[in-house]
Amino acid sequence: MASLKQTILGWVGDKFLETAIVHAVESVSDNFRIITLRASAFSKAQWAPGEKIQINVGDWNVRTYTPISIDRETGQLRIVAFLHGQGPGSRWASEIKSGDDCQYLGPRVSLAPDSRLMPVVVFGDETSLGLAATCRKLGGEDSHYHFVFEVANVEETLRVCQELQIAESSTLVEKSSDGSHLDDVCQHLQNTYDIVSTGQLILTGNLKSIRT
């Protein structure tokens, strides 16, 4: 049964959402895809790193992604999609192919880091890699950014970080079923933030972990 949000989007979505074409889908690993969308609107987009795009992943289920780049010359936008579980977002990312249509809204303001406050420390999980990649592009030097991620598979996520050129700035902590890994996460964040306390701390990813 459709939720109220899905029902409302079904009524008004075509009026507010724009359509892009899937230009390319790259499988970085078993559970990560880099998806390139193309639309004329991207050639005009005033994009800032950290902004978000919302995508209709089917039946008016909307998922939010942080673009890792927008090329205004080609009208192309790239996102990183993490395939986890059997939810609508994972199904969309695993089944999407070049030439498919894609309805979207954005990009628009979300968690844009303040370029005046450096360095930046980002905590998150696999869904936060896109934001980390845009932070990396914002300043240009690895020493300005420090990322701490809780992840299910350290080896796989490291390969994706290398692809996004954020590996040298990233600390990956493997998730535990009982949440005990969060002690290590907190220690890494504490050590890092003690070093860069004049910058900014951005908390993303799993809400339960953030509250802990």
C-alpha positions as a Markdown table, in Angstrom:
| # | Residue | x | y | z |
|---|---|---|---|---|
| 1 | Met | 0.0 | 0.0 | 0.0 |
| 2 | Ala | 1.4 | 3.4 | -1.0 |
| 3 | Ser | 2.3 | 5.9 | 1.8 |
| 4 | Leu | 0.7 | 9.3 | 2.0 |
| 5 | Lys | 3.9 | 10.8 | 0.7 |
| 6 | Gln | 4.0 | 8.5 | -2.3 |
| 7 | Thr | 0.4 | 9.3 | -3.1 |
| 8 | Ile | 1.0 | 13.1 | -3.0 |
| 9 | Leu | 4.1 | 12.7 | -5.1 |
| 10 | Gly | 2.1 | 10.7 | -7.6 |
| 11 | Trp | -0.4 | 13.6 | -7.9 |
| 12 | Val | 2.2 | 16.4 | -8.2 |
| 13 | Gly | 5.4 | 14.7 | -9.1 |
| 14 | Asp | 5.2 | 15.2 | -12.9 |
| 15 | Lys | 4.8 | 19.0 | -12.3 |
| 16 | Phe | 7.8 | 19.4 | -10.1 |
| 17 | Leu | 10.3 | 16.6 | -11.1 |
| 18 | Glu | 12.5 | 16.8 | -14.1 |
| 19 | Thr | 13.7 | 14.0 | -16.3 |
| 20 | Ala | 17.3 | 12.9 | -16.9 |
| 21 | Ile | 18.7 | 10.1 | -19.0 |
| 22 | Val | 21.0 | 7.5 | -17.5 |
| 23 | His | 24.2 | 8.0 | -19.4 |
| 24 | Ala | 26.4 | 5.3 | -17.8 |
| 25 | Val | 26.5 | 2.9 | -14.9 |
| 26 | Glu | 29.8 | 1.8 | -13.5 |
| 27 | Ser | 30.1 | -1.1 | -11.1 |
| 28 | Val | 32.9 | -0.1 | -8.7 |
| 29 | Ser | 32.3 | -3.3 | -6.6 |
| 30 | Asp | 29.6 | -5.7 | -5.8 |
| 31 | Asn | 27.7 | -3.2 | -3.7 |
| 32 | Phe | 28.6 | 0.2 | -5.2 |
| 33 | Arg | 27.6 | 1.9 | -8.5 |
| 34 | Ile | 28.7 | 5.2 | -9.9 |
| 35 | Ile | 25.7 | 6.4 | -12.0 |
| 36 | Thr | 26.0 | 9.2 | -14.5 |
| 37 | Leu | 22.8 | 11.1 | -15.4 |
| 38 | Arg | 22.5 | 13.5 | -18.3 |
| 39 | Ala | 20.0 | 16.4 | -18.6 |
| 40 | Ser | 20.1 | 19.9 | -20.2 |
| 41 | Ala | 19.2 | 21.4 | -16.8 |
| 42 | Phe | 22.6 | 20.2 | -15.4 |
| 43 | Ser | 24.3 | 22.5 | -17.9 |
| 44 | Lys | 22.7 | 25.4 | -16.1 |
| 45 | Ala | 22.9 | 24.2 | -12.5 |
| 46 | Gln | 24.6 | 26.4 | -10.0 |
| 47 | Trp | 25.9 | 23.5 | -8.0 |
| 48 | Ala | 27.9 | 23.6 | -4.8 |
| 49 | Pro | 29.6 | 20.6 | -3.2 |
| 50 | Gly | 27.4 | 19.0 | -0.6 |
| 51 | Glu | 24.1 | 19.8 | -2.3 |
| 52 | Lys | 21.6 | 16.9 | -2.8 |
| 53 | Ile | 19.5 | 15.5 | -5.5 |
| 54 | Gln | 16.3 | 13.5 | -4.9 |
| 55 | Ile | 15.5 | 10.7 | -7.3 |
| 56 | Asn | 12.2 | 8.8 | -7.9 |
| 57 | Val | 13.5 | 5.2 | -7.6 |
| 58 | Gly | 10.1 | 3.7 | -8.5 |
| 59 | Asp | 6.5 | 4.0 | -7.4 |
| 60 | Trp | 7.2 | 7.5 | -6.2 |
| 61 | Asn | 9.7 | 6.3 | -3.6 |
| 62 | Val | 12.3 | 9.1 | -3.3 |
| 63 | Arg | 15.9 | 8.6 | -2.3 |
| 64 | Thr | 18.5 | 11.3 | -1.7 |
| 65 | Tyr | 22.0 | 11.3 | -3.1 |
| 66 | Thr | 24.9 | 13.8 | -2.9 |
| 67 | Pro | 26.3 | 14.4 | -6.4 |
| 68 | Ile | 30.1 | 13.8 | -6.6 |
| 69 | Ser | 30.3 | 16.0 | -9.7 |
| 70 | Ile | 28.4 | 18.1 | -12.2 |
| 71 | Asp | 29.9 | 18.8 | -15.6 |
| 72 | Arg | 28.1 | 21.8 | -17.0 |
| 73 | Glu | 29.7 | 21.4 | -20.5 |
| 74 | Thr | 28.3 | 17.9 | -21.0 |
| 75 | Gly | 25.2 | 18.3 | -18.8 |
| 76 | Gln | 26.2 | 15.3 | -16.7 |
| 77 | Leu | 25.8 | 14.6 | -13.0 |
| 78 | Arg | 27.4 | 11.7 | -11.1 |
| 79 | Ile | 26.3 | 10.0 | -7.9 |
| 80 | Val | 27.5 | 7.0 | -5.9 |
| 81 | Ala | 24.8 | 4.5 | -5.0 |
| 82 | Phe | 25.3 | 1.9 | -2.2 |
| 83 | Leu | 23.3 | -1.4 | -2.7 |
| 84 | His | 22.2 | -2.6 | 0.7 |
| 85 | Gly | 19.3 | -4.7 | 1.5 |
| 86 | Gln | 16.3 | -5.1 | -0.8 |
| 87 | Gly | 14.8 | -1.6 | -0.5 |
| 88 | Pro | 13.5 | 0.5 | -3.4 |
| 89 | Gly | 16.8 | 2.5 | -3.6 |
| 90 | Ser | 19.0 | -0.6 | -3.8 |
| 91 | Arg | 16.7 | -2.3 | -6.4 |
| 92 | Trp | 16.8 | 0.9 | -8.6 |
| 93 | Ala | 20.6 | 1.2 | -8.4 |
| 94 | Ser | 21.1 | -2.5 | -9.2 |
| 95 | Glu | 18.6 | -2.6 | -12.1 |
| 96 | Ile | 19.2 | 0.9 | -13.7 |
| 97 | Lys | 20.9 | 0.8 | -17.1 |
| 98 | Ser | 22.2 | 3.2 | -19.7 |
| 99 | Gly | 19.3 | 4.9 | -21.7 |
| 100 | Asp | 16.7 | 4.6 | -18.9 |
| 101 | Asp | 14.8 | 7.7 | -17.8 |
| 102 | Cys | 15.2 | 9.1 | -14.3 |
| 103 | Gln | 13.0 | 11.6 | -12.6 |
| 104 | Tyr | 14.7 | 13.9 | -10.1 |
| 105 | Leu | 14.5 | 17.1 | -8.1 |
| 106 | Gly | 17.5 | 19.3 | -7.4 |
| 107 | Pro | 20.3 | 19.8 | -6.8 |
| 108 | Arg | 19.5 | 21.9 | -3.8 |
| 109 | Val | 21.1 | 22.9 | -0.5 |
| 110 | Ser | 21.8 | 20.2 | 2.0 |
| 111 | Leu | 25.0 | 19.7 | 3.9 |
| 112 | Ala | 27.4 | 22.0 | 2.0 |
| 113 | Pro | 30.6 | 22.4 | 4.0 |
| 114 | Asp | 31.7 | 25.9 | 4.8 |
| 115 | Ser | 34.9 | 26.5 | 2.8 |
| 116 | Arg | 36.0 | 29.2 | 5.3 |
| 117 | Leu | 36.2 | 26.7 | 8.1 |
| 118 | Met | 39.0 | 24.2 | 7.5 |
| 119 | Pro | 39.8 | 21.4 | 8.1 |
| 120 | Val | 36.6 | 19.4 | 7.8 |
| 121 | Val | 35.9 | 16.1 | 9.7 |
| 122 | Val | 33.1 | 14.0 | 8.3 |
| 123 | Phe | 31.5 | 11.0 | 10.1 |
| 124 | Gly | 29.2 | 8.6 | 8.2 |
| 125 | Asp | 28.7 | 5.3 | 6.5 |
| 126 | Glu | 28.7 | 3.9 | 3.0 |
| 127 | Thr | 25.9 | 6.4 | 2.0 |
| 128 | Ser | 28.2 | 9.3 | 3.0 |
| 129 | Leu | 31.0 | 8.6 | 0.4 |
| 130 | Gly | 29.4 | 11.0 | -2.1 |
| 131 | Leu | 29.5 | 13.9 | 0.4 |
| 132 | Ala | 33.2 | 13.0 | 1.3 |
| 133 | Ala | 34.1 | 13.1 | -2.4 |
| 134 | Thr | 32.6 | 16.6 | -2.8 |
| 135 | Cys | 34.4 | 17.8 | 0.3 |
| 136 | Arg | 37.6 | 16.6 | -1.3 |
| 137 | Lys | 36.8 | 18.5 | -4.5 |
| 138 | Leu | 36.0 | 21.7 | -2.5 |
| 139 | Gly | 39.5 | 22.2 | -1.0 |
| 140 | Gly | 41.8 | 20.1 | -3.2 |
| 141 | Glu | 44.2 | 18.9 | -0.5 |
| 142 | Asp | 43.8 | 15.7 | 1.4 |
| 143 | Ser | 45.2 | 17.3 | 4.6 |
| 144 | His | 42.1 | 19.6 | 4.8 |
| 145 | Tyr | 39.7 | 16.7 | 5.1 |
| 146 | His | 39.4 | 13.8 | 7.5 |
| 147 | Phe | 36.7 | 11.1 | 7.1 |
| 148 | Val | 35.7 | 8.4 | 9.6 |
| 149 | Phe | 33.3 | 5.8 | 8.2 |
| 150 | Glu | 31.5 | 2.8 | 9.8 |
| 151 | Val | 31.2 | 0.2 | 7.1 |
| 152 | Ala | 30.1 | -3.4 | 6.6 |
| 153 | Asn | 33.1 | -4.4 | 4.5 |
| 154 | Val | 36.3 | -2.5 | 4.9 |
| 155 | Glu | 38.1 | -4.0 | 1.9 |
| 156 | Glu | 35.3 | -3.2 | -0.5 |
| 157 | Thr | 34.7 | 0.3 | 0.8 |
| 158 | Leu | 38.4 | 1.0 | 0.6 |
| 159 | Arg | 38.4 | 0.2 | -3.1 |
| 160 | Val | 35.6 | 2.7 | -3.6 |
| 161 | Cys | 37.4 | 5.4 | -1.6 |
| 162 | Gln | 40.4 | 4.8 | -3.8 |
| 163 | Glu | 38.2 | 5.3 | -6.9 |
| 164 | Leu | 36.9 | 8.6 | -5.4 |
| 165 | Gln | 40.4 | 9.7 | -4.3 |
| 166 | Ile | 39.5 | 9.9 | -0.6 |
| 167 | Ala | 41.3 | 6.8 | 0.6 |
| 168 | Glu | 44.3 | 8.6 | 2.1 |
| 169 | Ser | 42.0 | 10.8 | 4.2 |
| 170 | Ser | 39.7 | 8.1 | 5.3 |
| 171 | Thr | 39.5 | 5.9 | 8.4 |
| 172 | Leu | 37.3 | 2.8 | 8.0 |
| 173 | Val | 35.9 | 1.0 | 11.0 |
| 174 | Glu | 34.1 | -2.3 | 10.5 |
| 175 | Lys | 30.6 | -2.5 | 11.9 |
| 176 | Ser | 29.8 | -4.9 | 14.7 |
| 177 | Ser | 26.4 | -6.5 | 15.3 |
| 178 | Asp | 26.4 | -5.3 | 18.9 |
| 179 | Gly | 27.5 | -1.8 | 18.1 |
| 180 | Ser | 30.8 | -2.1 | 20.0 |
| 181 | His | 32.7 | -0.7 | 17.0 |
| 182 | Leu | 31.3 | 2.7 | 17.9 |
| 183 | Asp | 33.8 | 2.9 | 20.7 |
| 184 | Asp | 36.5 | 2.9 | 18.0 |
| 185 | Val | 34.6 | 5.4 | 15.9 |
| 186 | Cys | 34.4 | 7.8 | 18.9 |
| 187 | Gln | 38.1 | 7.4 | 19.6 |
| 188 | His | 39.0 | 8.2 | 16.0 |
| 189 | Leu | 36.7 | 11.2 | 15.9 |
| 190 | Gln | 38.1 | 12.4 | 19.2 |
| 191 | Asn | 41.7 | 12.1 | 18.1 |
| 192 | Thr | 41.0 | 13.7 | 14.7 |
| 193 | Tyr | 38.9 | 16.5 | 16.1 |
| 194 | Asp | 41.5 | 17.3 | 18.8 |
| 195 | Ile | 43.9 | 18.0 | 15.9 |
| 196 | Val | 41.5 | 20.0 | 13.8 |
| 197 | Ser | 39.3 | 21.7 | 16.4 |
| 198 | Thr | 39.4 | 25.0 | 14.5 |
| 199 | Gly | 37.4 | 23.4 | 11.6 |
| 200 | Gln | 34.0 | 21.8 | 11.4 |
| 201 | Leu | 32.5 | 18.4 | 12.2 |
| 202 | Ile | 29.8 | 17.0 | 9.9 |
| 203 | Leu | 27.7 | 14.0 | 11.2 |
| 204 | Thr | 26.0 | 11.9 | 8.5 |
| 205 | Gly | 24.8 | 8.4 | 8.0 |
| 206 | Asn | 23.0 | 6.2 | 10.5 |
| 207 | Leu | 21.0 | 8.3 | 13.0 |
| 208 | Lys | 21.4 | 5.7 | 15.8 |
| 209 | Ser | 25.1 | 5.8 | 15.5 |
| 210 | Ile | 25.1 | 9.6 | 15.6 |
| 211 | Arg | 23.0 | 9.7 | 18.7 |
| 212 | Thr | 25.3 | 7.2 | 20.4 |
